[in-house]
Amino acid sequence: MKEAFPVEFTFLRVQILAAGMASQVHTPLIPVKRVPYQGKNMLRDPISEVDPEAHAIMKQEKARQRRGLELIASENFTTKSVMDALGSAMCNKYSEGYPGARYYGGNEFIDKMELLCQKRALEVFGLDPELWGVNVQSLSGVPANFAVYTAIAEPNGRIMGLDLPDGGHLSHGFVNFLFE
């Protein structure tokens, strides 16, 4: 059987800039073995065929998750439909900006999806789209948590959260000797 890619051994040549001087460092690295792939279409074939070794590791992680209960919300189970969405072609697209005003082309379906999310967000809160607008984009975890906190808490209200060492997030208001 002929391998689709030959085994390659590579060496790294890195330019290091230190104190304004460039020097070359020749560092031998771990040998890189190309995975022999004999399939017909790498873009269509499942990962179990394209990269059986990586697929086996993914299966091990799935089994590990099924054996225990993760108490970190962001590491807990999700639904098949969420996994389908996260593995969809929608994740292949960079879509900075807002519907109709993106910085890159080819976002018509991203726009449709975001507009659908906006419509549903307004509906779930019973808001009139003529009077209200929503932004369903989140910059990161901290602004996402802040959006939830301000939506459910009254001014000067309290929300219970865990300390950082106990599984909480910085946005939960962790206090240590450096800051309060």
Summary of the structure (lengths in Angstrom):
residues: 180
radius of gyration: 24.0
end to end distance: 64.8
largest distance: 69.8
contacts: 307
relative contact order: 0.05
helix: 38%
strand: 13%
